[in-house]
């Protein structure tokens, strides 16, 4: 069994987005590898586009960025971007843990932190979207009371 690294957590708003660039790119590649039908979406999406989406959302919603940092290497090893909109819906927008840090409770800690924040802010409901191909994440999210409510199908444009 490997030594469990000491992890420190920092959080803030959209000003921290640039600090998750590499991790977000790893998440995008992860989804690209898993996607059964929408690989092109991940090929066409880059960090700048995703960052612009988050910044636009921050204009009408409260955005929070949590980052897990290895206390020894000072490397960012995981993140979670979450939001609360005008209707008091909290959303886990994006979450990723670097592969060599998985299974250490970091994702659990990030989710617990953002859910506590959402509770403090009085959210009425909480949601998370799971990309097609990543259904194994359902088990992780069910630990926090998240379950599939509906399935949205999207037409793939031909040629």
Secondary structure by P-SEA (a helix, b strand, c coil): cccccbbbbbbbcccccccaaaaaaaaaaaaaacccccaaaaaaccaaaaaaaaaaaaccbbbbbbbbbcccccccccbbbbbcccccccccccccccccccccaaaaaaaaaaaaaaaaacccccccccccccccaaaaaaaacccccbbbbbbbbcc
